[in-house]
Amino acid sequence: MAFVGLVVPFVARALAGPDIRHTLWLCLPLGPLMVLSADIFSRVLVAPSELPIGVLTALCGAPVLVAVVRARRLPTL
């Protein structure tokens, strides 16, 4: 579930632009929306049983973490 705190601000900033006021207000509905959609998908993907919600948030958050780390890397000389 920690990946929600990583993914949502980057998605909100991509949608709202650099203004922090708009980014903050966009994070408020995007966080619960991401958790709710991950919960729905976790119940639907393996229908008779349930997949932990942390697995789906990690699958969404890990590529974002890799992209952020690769984008922030300083060029080597």
Secondary structure, 3 states (H helix, E strand, C coil): CHHHHHHHHHHHHHHHCCCHHHHHHHHHHHHHHHHHHHHHHHHHHCCCCCCCHHHHHHHHHHHHHHHHHHHHCCCCC
